[in-house]
Amino acid sequence: MARELRREGFRNKQGTLIDKGYLYRLLKNRVYRGEAVHKVTAYPGEHDAIIDGDLWERAQAILQESPRQTCQ
């Protein structure tokens, strides 16, 4: 995904091309779940979640898999 976004010229807020690290940080950002995080503890935020809880859990499960695993 990062390669495709770079190829299409997508950039982050700083103006640099999106890389894999940026995508990982984006996918792990709990603010999208409607939470506020302080010193690794998450609290209910004052804002609504923009990502459904089921979708969040599925994405986190995928992120826990090793990218080096081979498909069979």
Residue frames as a rotation matrix with the C-alpha (Angstrom) as fourth column:
MET 1
0.573 0.820 0.000 0.00
0.820 -0.573 0.000 0.00
0.000 0.000 -1.000 0.00
ALA 2
0.409 -0.497 -0.766 2.82
0.175 -0.781 0.600 2.40
-0.896 -0.379 -0.232 0.87
ARG 3
-0.647 -0.690 0.324 4.43
0.420 0.033 0.907 1.77
-0.637 0.723 0.269 -2.52
GLU 4
-0.178 0.678 0.713 1.18
0.963 -0.029 0.269 2.50
0.203 0.734 -0.648 -4.32
LEU 5
0.760 0.471 -0.447 0.57
0.589 -0.791 0.167 5.70
-0.275 -0.390 -0.879 -2.34
ARG 6
-0.011 -0.857 -0.516 4.13
0.135 -0.512 0.848 6.86
-0.991 -0.061 0.121 -3.03
ARG 7
-0.664 -0.226 0.713 3.76
0.683 0.205 0.701 6.07
-0.305 0.952 0.018 -6.73
GLU 8
0.176 0.844 0.506 0.59
0.913 -0.332 0.236 8.19
0.367 0.420 -0.830 -6.82
GLY 9
-0.434 -0.529 0.729 2.37
0.321 -0.847 -0.424 11.04
0.842 0.050 0.538 -5.02
PHE 10
0.706 0.707 -0.048 0.47
0.272 -0.208 0.940 11.04
0.654 -0.676 -0.339 -1.70
ARG 11
-0.427 -0.863 0.270 2.22
0.125 -0.351 -0.928 13.09
0.896 -0.362 0.258 0.97
ASN 12
-0.044 0.348 -0.936 1.90
0.985 0.171 0.017 13.52
0.166 -0.922 -0.351 4.73
LYS 13
0.853 0.465 -0.236 1.35
0.511 -0.836 0.198 16.83
-0.105 -0.289 -0.951 6.54
GLN 14
0.280 -0.840 -0.466 5.07
0.084 -0.462 0.883 17.61
-0.956 -0.286 -0.059 6.40
GLY 15
0.587 0.043 -0.809 5.04
-0.726 -0.415 -0.549 17.23
-0.359 0.909 -0.212 2.61
THR 16
-0.588 -0.808 -0.036 7.12
-0.754 0.530 0.388 14.07
-0.294 0.255 -0.921 2.41
LEU 17
-0.199 0.494 -0.846 5.97
-0.649 0.581 0.492 11.00
0.735 0.647 0.205 0.55
ILE 18
0.563 0.517 0.645 4.07
-0.825 0.397 0.403 8.48
-0.048 -0.758 0.650 2.63
ASP 19
-0.464 -0.727 -0.506 6.10
-0.651 0.667 -0.363 5.49
0.601 0.161 -0.783 3.81
LYS 20
-0.099 0.402 -0.910 5.38
0.260 0.893 0.366 2.26
0.960 -0.201 -0.193 5.64
GLY 21
-0.768 -0.261 -0.585 6.14
0.619 -0.069 -0.782 3.76
0.164 -0.963 0.214 9.05
TYR 22
-0.865 0.499 0.056 3.62
-0.502 -0.863 -0.061 6.54
0.018 -0.081 0.997 8.48
LEU 23
-0.136 0.850 -0.508 0.95
-0.499 0.385 0.777 3.98
0.856 0.359 0.371 7.60
TYR 24
-0.308 -0.030 -0.951 1.68
0.622 0.750 -0.225 1.95
0.720 -0.661 -0.212 10.76
ARG 25
-0.954 -0.055 -0.295 1.36
0.266 -0.606 -0.750 5.06
-0.138 -0.794 0.593 12.93
LEU 26
-0.637 0.765 -0.091 -1.86
-0.716 -0.544 0.438 6.01
0.285 0.344 0.895 11.18
LEU 27
-0.034 0.645 -0.763 -3.38
-0.208 0.742 0.637 2.55
0.978 0.180 0.109 11.64
LYS 28
-0.319 -0.143 -0.937 -2.45
0.782 0.520 -0.345 2.44
0.536 -0.842 -0.054 15.33
ASN 29
-0.909 -0.038 0.414 -3.70
-0.114 -0.935 -0.335 5.96
0.400 -0.352 0.846 16.18
ARG 30
-0.636 0.656 -0.406 -6.40
0.772 0.539 -0.338 5.46
-0.003 -0.529 -0.849 18.82
VAL 31
-0.757 0.375 -0.535 -7.80
-0.216 -0.917 -0.336 8.94
-0.617 -0.138 0.775 18.27
TYR 32
-0.704 0.483 -0.520 -9.72
-0.575 0.043 0.817 7.45
0.417 0.875 0.247 15.34
ARG 33
-0.501 0.511 -0.699 -11.44
0.555 0.809 0.194 5.15
0.664 -0.290 -0.689 17.86
GLY 34
0.425 0.694 0.582 -12.67
0.006 -0.645 0.764 8.15
0.905 -0.321 -0.278 19.83
GLU 35
0.698 -0.259 -0.668 -10.03
0.715 0.317 0.624 7.77
0.050 -0.912 0.406 22.54
ALA 36
0.676 -0.608 0.416 -7.52
-0.547 -0.793 -0.270 10.13
0.494 -0.045 -0.868 24.08
VAL 37
0.635 -0.544 -0.548 -4.18
0.611 0.788 -0.074 8.61
0.472 -0.288 0.833 25.09
HIS 38
0.578 -0.512 0.635 -1.96
-0.658 -0.753 -0.008 9.93
0.482 -0.413 -0.773 27.86
LYS 39
-0.302 -0.821 0.484 1.18
-0.950 0.299 -0.086 8.07
-0.074 -0.486 -0.871 28.93
VAL 40
-0.879 -0.096 -0.467 0.03
-0.301 0.871 0.388 4.83
0.370 0.481 -0.795 27.20
THR 41
-0.685 0.728 -0.026 -3.35
0.461 0.405 -0.790 4.87
-0.564 -0.553 -0.613 28.96
ALA 42
-0.799 0.473 0.371 -6.42
0.235 -0.322 0.917 5.35
0.553 0.820 0.146 26.77
TYR 43
-0.687 0.640 -0.344 -9.41
0.211 -0.278 -0.937 7.32
-0.695 -0.717 0.056 27.99
PRO 44
0.151 0.789 0.596 -12.75
0.958 0.031 -0.284 8.02
-0.242 0.614 -0.752 26.33
GLY 45
-0.851 -0.497 0.170 -12.28
0.525 -0.802 0.284 11.12
-0.004 0.331 0.944 24.21
GLU 46
-0.345 0.724 -0.598 -14.61
0.022 -0.630 -0.776 14.06
-0.938 -0.281 0.201 23.86
HIS 47
-0.354 0.155 -0.922 -14.92
-0.905 -0.304 0.297 13.30
-0.235 0.940 0.248 20.15
ASP 48
0.695 0.660 0.285 -16.80
-0.519 0.735 -0.436 10.60
-0.498 0.155 0.853 18.26
ALA 49
-0.247 -0.720 0.648 -15.00
0.062 0.656 0.752 7.62
-0.967 0.226 -0.117 16.80
ILE 50
0.171 0.280 -0.945 -14.66
-0.902 -0.341 -0.264 7.62
-0.396 0.898 0.194 13.04
ILE 51
-0.525 -0.342 -0.779 -13.70
-0.614 0.787 0.067 3.94
0.590 0.514 -0.623 12.84
ASP 52
0.592 0.802 -0.082 -16.04
-0.604 0.508 0.614 1.13
0.534 -0.314 0.785 13.82
GLY 53
0.266 -0.478 0.837 -14.79
-0.869 0.257 0.423 -1.05
-0.418 -0.840 -0.347 16.70
ASP 54
0.718 0.043 0.695 -14.96
0.120 0.975 -0.184 -4.26
-0.685 0.216 0.695 14.66
LEU 55
0.882 -0.416 0.223 -12.96
0.184 -0.132 -0.974 -2.75
0.434 0.900 -0.040 11.80
TRP 56
0.432 -0.736 0.522 -10.38
-0.845 -0.532 -0.050 -1.42
0.314 -0.419 -0.852 14.30
GLU 57
0.363 -0.260 0.895 -9.96
-0.568 0.700 0.434 -4.87
-0.739 -0.666 0.107 15.89
ARG 58
0.867 -0.035 0.497 -9.59
0.372 0.710 -0.598 -6.56
-0.332 0.703 0.629 12.51
ALA 59
0.748 -0.620 0.235 -6.94
-0.177 -0.528 -0.831 -4.04
0.639 0.580 -0.505 11.45
GLN 60
0.308 -0.646 0.698 -5.02
-0.951 -0.186 0.247 -4.48
-0.030 -0.740 -0.672 14.72
ALA 61
0.603 -0.050 0.796 -5.10
-0.135 0.977 0.163 -8.28
-0.786 -0.205 0.583 14.31
ILE 62
0.904 -0.286 0.319 -3.62
0.386 0.218 -0.896 -7.93
0.186 0.933 0.307 10.82
LEU 63
0.564 -0.716 0.411 -0.92
-0.569 -0.698 -0.434 -5.60
0.598 0.011 -0.802 12.13
GLN 64
0.440 -0.373 0.817 0.07
-0.756 0.337 0.561 -8.23
-0.484 -0.865 -0.133 14.72
GLU 65
0.897 -0.123 0.425 0.85
0.294 0.883 -0.365 -10.76
-0.330 0.453 0.828 11.99
SER 66
-0.043 -0.988 -0.147 4.42
0.182 -0.153 0.971 -10.96
-0.982 0.015 0.187 10.85
PRO 67
0.589 0.235 -0.773 4.94
-0.634 -0.459 -0.623 -9.30
-0.501 0.857 -0.121 7.45
ARG 68
-0.407 -0.852 -0.330 7.58
-0.904 0.323 0.280 -11.96
-0.132 0.412 -0.902 6.76
GLN 69
-0.168 0.397 0.902 5.10
-0.164 0.891 -0.423 -14.85
-0.972 -0.219 -0.085 6.87
THR 70
-0.929 -0.141 -0.342 4.73
-0.357 0.107 0.928 -16.67
-0.094 0.984 -0.149 3.60
CYS 71
0.059 0.997 -0.053 1.35
-0.933 0.037 -0.359 -17.39
-0.355 0.071 0.932 2.10
GLN 72
-0.846 -0.316 0.430 0.53
-0.196 0.933 0.301 -21.05
-0.496 0.171 -0.851 1.48
